[in-house]
Amino acid sequence: MHRTRSTSLLFLSIVALFLAACAGIAGTEPEIKPVSEVKVPHAAVAAEQHVPEVAPSQDAPAEIEGPMGQLFAHEQAFIELFERTSGSVVHVGVDDGQGSGFVYDDAGHIVTNNHVIAQARSIVISFADGSQLDATVVGTDPGSDLAVLKVEAGPGELKAVKLADSDQLRVGQLVVAIGSPFGLANTLTTGVISGLDRLFPGAEAPGGGRYNIPDIIQTDAAINPGNSGGPLLDLRGYVIGVNTAIESPVRGSSGVGFAVPSNVVAVVVPQLISNGSVAHPWLGISGTELNASLAETLGLDRDQRGIAIGSITAGGPADDAGIVAANQATGLGGDVITGIEEQDVKEFDDLLGYIVGQTAVGQTIDLRVLRDGKTISVPVTLGERPNS
């Protein structure tokens, strides 16, 4: 229907153009020769018969040198990465919603975000080849926004992706996100690591507020609703993070996406598979990162950095260890944490990242603390973080 109408409009336009062109020629009949008398130059015939040879696009990198050759090689790297890993990325269908995930092992475990499946009554996993399997929930952890699902698959049917060491990441590193933004399965976007060591709100804490997820990766690779739970990959095809959230007023990519780092996945997922839940080590403090102004107010050098202890949970590990909180009326007189074990603490992510990634419930660690102008070591036995 549309093609017929377009053709009719084109015909009318040609007629109108012809009439307009002839309008200025009054009383003149154009001479029309029979078709048999119209001669076409041999050169024109030869040109019409010539068909240029087109080389396959995949041959271009080998034939082109210099910057363009490097660009084609760059392109080919993304193509090969997608072909190698997309079979391990899944679409997670939940009731009226959806998200993404990836195959964690050949036993059928699927990693996704907790918020993707938190309210689900039924879960269907769709694979890149079009097959679908029902999934059950193995375990969830609101504290890291991670969850593990399970599908029943035969030996060799699933191909897992490997986890990278997210402590080795660098800002500027090329990354790839694969998932189902807006339900569009097997979508690849590219970008770089825009920032590291961000804190992101996790589970609700007793008494209000939220626990933080440490070491969050920031990326400008397009992350949209539906990408949640899918992998953020390095150029080797290793998972460096689980895409979790975006910072956007319009629920669309604004170039600020966040991913839970793979080292947190490596700590949380085995516990979810074994126990269905996670025991998070916990200090039981809240505080403020030192800046030049606050350091000066506390009578410290302006370049001193650390965590000024604002409050302590009664009966918690820090309270039992004798850590001193600031006076609630003046904000003065509290301890300042400057190190944990052998690592310096300059911001909260340094402290929380070490506790989450390097310690366990019941482990005793040494905190380096500034108290009354002196540096002391305070041993603290970590407890289990209370649920909300």
C-alpha positions in Angstrom: 0.0 0.0 0.0 2.7 2.5 1.0 4.9 1.6 -2.0 2.0 2.1 -4.5 1.2 5.5 -3.0 4.9 6.6 -3.1 5.2 5.5 -6.7 2.1 7.4 -7.6 3.4 10.5 -5.9 6.7 10.1 -7.7 4.9 9.8 -11.0 2.8 12.9 -10.4 5.9 14.8 -9.4 7.6 13.8 -12.7 4.5 14.8 -14.7 4.4 18.2 -12.9 8.1 18.8 -13.5 7.7 17.9 -17.2 4.7 20.3 -17.5 6.6 23.1 -15.7 9.6 22.6 -18.0 7.4 22.8 -21.1 5.2 25.7 -20.0 7.6 28.3 -21.4 7.6 26.7 -24.9 4.3 27.8 -26.5 3.2 26.0 -29.7 6.3 23.9 -30.0 6.0 20.1 -30.3 9.1 18.2 -29.2 10.6 15.8 -31.8 10.3 12.2 -30.6 12.4 9.5 -32.3 11.5 5.9 -32.4 13.3 3.8 -29.8 15.1 2.0 -32.6 16.7 5.2 -33.7 18.1 6.2 -30.3 21.8 5.5 -30.1 23.7 4.9 -26.9 27.5 5.5 -26.8 29.6 2.4 -26.5 31.4 3.8 -23.5 28.1 4.2 -21.6 27.2 0.6 -22.3 30.7 -0.6 -21.1 30.3 1.5 -17.9 26.9 0.0 -17.1 28.2 -3.5 -17.6 31.3 -3.1 -15.3 30.8 -4.5 -11.8 33.6 -3.5 -9.4 35.1 -6.2 -7.3 34.3 -5.8 -3.5 36.7 -7.4 -1.0 35.1 -9.1 2.1 35.1 -6.7 5.1 37.0 -9.2 7.2 39.9 -9.0 4.8 40.4 -5.3 5.4 42.6 -5.5 8.5 45.2 -7.6 6.6 45.2 -5.3 3.6 45.3 -1.9 5.3 48.3 -0.6 7.2 48.9 2.4 9.5 46.2 4.0 11.7 43.3 2.6 9.7 44.7 -0.9 10.0 44.9 -0.4 13.8 41.3 0.7 13.8 40.2 -2.4 11.9 42.2 -4.5 14.4 40.5 -2.7 17.2 37.1 -3.4 15.7 37.9 -7.1 15.1 38.9 -7.4 18.8 35.4 -6.4 19.8 33.8 -8.7 17.3 35.8 -11.7 18.5 35.2 -10.8 22.2 31.4 -10.8 21.6 31.4 -14.0 19.7 33.5 -15.7 22.4 31.4 -14.5 25.4 27.9 -13.7 24.3 26.9 -17.3 24.7 27.6 -17.0 28.4 25.4 -13.9 28.9 21.7 -14.5 29.6 18.4 -12.7 29.7 16.7 -13.0 33.1 12.9 -12.8 32.7 11.0 -12.2 35.9 7.2 -11.8 35.9 6.6 -8.4 34.3 10.3 -7.4 34.5 13.7 -8.4 33.1 17.4 -8.1 33.6 20.7 -9.8 32.6 23.0 -12.3 34.1 25.9 -14.6 33.2 26.9 -18.2 33.6 29.2 -18.6 36.6 30.0 -22.3 36.3 29.2 -25.4 34.4 27.0 -26.6 37.3 24.2 -24.2 36.1 24.8 -21.3 38.5 23.8 -17.9 37.1 24.9 -14.6 38.6 22.7 -11.6 38.5 21.7 -8.6 40.7 19.6 -9.1 43.8 17.3 -6.3 42.8 16.5 -8.0 39.4 14.9 -11.1 41.1 14.0 -9.8 44.6 10.2 -9.8 44.0 10.1 -12.5 41.4 7.5 -15.4 41.5 9.0 -17.1 38.5 12.3 -16.8 36.7 13.1 -17.8 33.1 16.6 -17.7 31.7 16.9 -17.1 28.0 20.2 -18.0 26.3 21.8 -16.5 23.2 20.8 -19.6 21.1 17.1 -19.0 21.9 16.7 -21.8 24.4 15.0 -21.1 27.7 15.2 -22.8 31.1 13.4 -22.2 34.4 15.6 -21.0 37.2 15.4 -21.3 41.0 17.0 -18.9 43.5 20.0 -20.4 45.3 20.9 -17.3 47.4 20.6 -13.5 47.6 22.7 -10.8 49.2 21.1 -7.3 49.3 24.3 -6.1 50.9 26.2 -6.5 47.6 23.1 -6.5 45.3 24.1 -9.9 44.1 22.1 -13.1 43.6 22.7 -16.7 42.4 20.2 -18.6 40.3 20.3 -22.3 39.2 19.2 -23.9 36.0 19.3 -27.6 35.1 21.5 -28.2 32.2 23.4 -31.2 30.9 27.2 -31.6 31.0 28.9 -29.3 28.5 25.8 -27.3 27.7 26.8 -24.2 29.5 30.0 -22.2 29.1 31.1 -20.1 32.1 33.0 -16.8 32.0 36.1 -16.2 34.1 36.5 -13.5 36.8 39.3 -11.0 36.6 41.2 -9.5 39.5 39.4 -6.2 39.9 42.2 -4.8 42.1 44.3 -4.6 39.0 41.9 -2.3 37.1 43.0 1.1 35.9 41.0 4.2 34.9 41.0 4.5 31.1 40.9 0.7 30.5 38.7 -0.4 27.7 35.6 -2.3 28.7 32.6 -4.0 27.2 29.1 -4.5 28.6 26.8 -7.2 27.3 23.2 -7.6 28.4 19.5 -6.9 27.7 18.9 -3.2 27.9 15.2 -2.5 27.5 14.8 -6.2 26.8 17.1 -6.2 23.7 19.1 -9.3 24.4 22.7 -9.8 23.3 23.4 -6.0 23.2 27.0 -4.9 23.3 28.2 -1.5 24.4 31.8 -0.3 24.8 33.6 2.4 26.8 36.2 2.8 29.4 36.6 2.6 33.2 35.8 6.2 34.2 36.5 5.8 37.9 37.4 3.3 40.6 36.8 2.9 44.3 33.4 4.5 44.4 31.0 3.8 47.3 27.5 2.8 46.4 24.4 2.3 48.7 23.7 -1.3 49.5 21.3 -2.9 52.0 19.4 -0.9 54.6 21.0 -0.8 58.0 19.2 -1.2 61.3 18.1 2.1 62.6 18.1 3.8 59.2 20.7 4.6 56.5 22.3 2.0 54.3 25.5 -0.1 54.3 27.8 0.8 51.4 29.2 -1.5 48.7 32.9 -0.7 48.3 35.3 -0.6 45.3 32.4 0.1 42.8 33.6 0.5 39.2 32.3 3.5 37.2 32.1 3.3 33.4 30.9 5.3 30.5 29.9 2.2 28.6 26.1 2.6 28.0 24.3 0.9 30.9 20.5 1.1 30.7 17.5 -0.6 32.5 17.8 -4.3 31.7 21.6 -4.3 31.8 21.4 -5.0 35.5 23.1 -8.2 36.4 25.0 -8.5 33.2 28.8 -8.6 33.0 31.2 -5.8 32.5 34.2 -7.4 30.6 37.8 -6.5 29.9 39.2 -7.1 26.4 40.2 -10.7 27.4 36.6 -11.4 27.9 37.0 -11.7 31.7 34.3 -10.4 34.0 35.6 -7.3 35.9 32.2 -6.4 37.4 28.4 -6.9 37.5 26.5 -4.0 35.9 24.2 -2.7 38.7 23.0 0.9 38.3 23.1 4.1 36.3 23.1 7.8 37.4 20.5 9.3 35.2 17.4 11.5 35.7 15.7 9.9 32.7 16.4 6.2 33.3 18.6 6.2 30.2 22.4 6.1 29.8 24.1 9.4 30.7 27.6 8.0 30.6 27.7 7.2 34.3 27.2 3.5 35.0 28.2 1.4 38.0 29.3 -2.2 38.4 30.0 -4.3 41.5 33.6 -5.4 41.2 34.6 -9.0 40.4 36.5 -9.4 43.6 33.3 -8.8 45.6 31.7 -11.3 43.3 34.5 -13.8 44.2 33.8 -13.4 47.9 30.0 -13.3 47.9 29.0 -15.9 45.2 30.7 -19.0 46.7 29.0 -18.2 50.0 25.6 -17.9 48.3 26.1 -21.2 46.6 27.1 -22.9 49.8 24.9 -21.2 52.3 22.3 -19.2 50.5 23.4 -16.0 52.3 26.5 -14.1 53.2 28.1 -13.3 56.6 29.5 -9.8 56.1 32.4 -8.8 58.5 31.6 -5.6 60.4 33.3 -2.9 62.5 30.2 -1.1 63.8 31.3 2.5 63.2 30.3 5.6 61.3 32.5 8.5 60.5 33.7 11.3 58.2 36.6 11.4 55.8 39.2 14.0 56.8 39.8 16.9 54.6 42.1 19.9 55.2 39.4 21.9 57.0 38.3 19.1 59.3 41.8 18.1 60.0 42.6 21.6 61.1 39.5 21.7 63.3 40.6 18.5 65.0 44.1 20.0 65.6 45.8 17.8 63.0 48.0 18.7 60.1 46.0 19.9 57.1 47.3 17.1 54.9 46.3 14.4 57.4 43.8 11.9 56.0 41.8 9.2 57.5 38.4 8.4 59.0 37.3 10.5 62.0 35.0 8.3 64.1 31.6 10.0 64.6 29.7 7.2 66.4 30.0 3.6 67.4 27.4 0.9 67.6 27.0 -0.1 71.2 28.2 -3.7 71.8 29.7 -3.9 68.3 33.3 -4.9 67.5 34.7 -1.4 67.6 33.0 -0.7 70.9 34.3 -3.9 72.4 37.8 -3.0 71.2 37.8 0.4 72.9 37.6 2.6 69.8 36.7 6.1 70.9 34.0 8.1 69.1 33.8 11.9 68.9 31.9 13.9 71.5 28.4 14.2 70.1 28.1 17.9 71.3 31.4 19.2 70.0 32.4 16.7 67.3 35.9 16.5 68.9 37.9 14.0 70.8 37.3 10.9 68.7 39.8 8.4 67.2 40.9 8.8 63.6 41.5 5.6 61.7 44.6 5.9 59.4 45.3 2.3 58.6 44.1 -1.3 58.6 46.7 -4.0 58.8 49.5 -2.7 56.5 47.2 -0.6 54.3 46.8 3.1 54.6 43.2 4.4 55.1 42.6 7.8 53.5 38.9 7.4 52.6 36.0 5.1 53.5 36.5 2.9 50.4 40.0 2.0 51.7 38.7 0.7 55.0 35.5 -0.9 53.7 37.1 -2.4 50.6 39.7 -4.1 52.7 37.2 -5.5 55.2 34.9 -6.8 52.5 37.6 -8.3 50.3 40.3 -9.4 52.7 38.7 -10.4 56.0 36.0 -12.7 57.5 33.7 -12.7 60.4 35.6 -13.6 63.6 39.0 -12.5 62.2 41.1 -10.1 64.3 42.7 -7.2 62.5 44.9 -4.3 63.6 43.6 -0.7 63.2 46.1 2.1 63.1 44.5 4.9 65.0 45.4 8.6 65.9 44.4 9.3 69.5 45.3 12.4 71.4 48.0 13.2 68.8 49.6 9.7 69.0 49.5 6.8 66.7 48.5 3.5 68.3 47.5 0.0 67.2 44.1 -1.3 68.3 43.2 -5.0 67.6 39.6 -5.5 66.7 37.8 -8.8 66.2 35.3 -8.4 63.4 31.7 -9.3 64.0 28.8 -10.3 61.6 27.0 -7.3 60.2 23.3 -7.2 61.4 20.6 -7.5 58.8 18.1 -4.7 58.4 
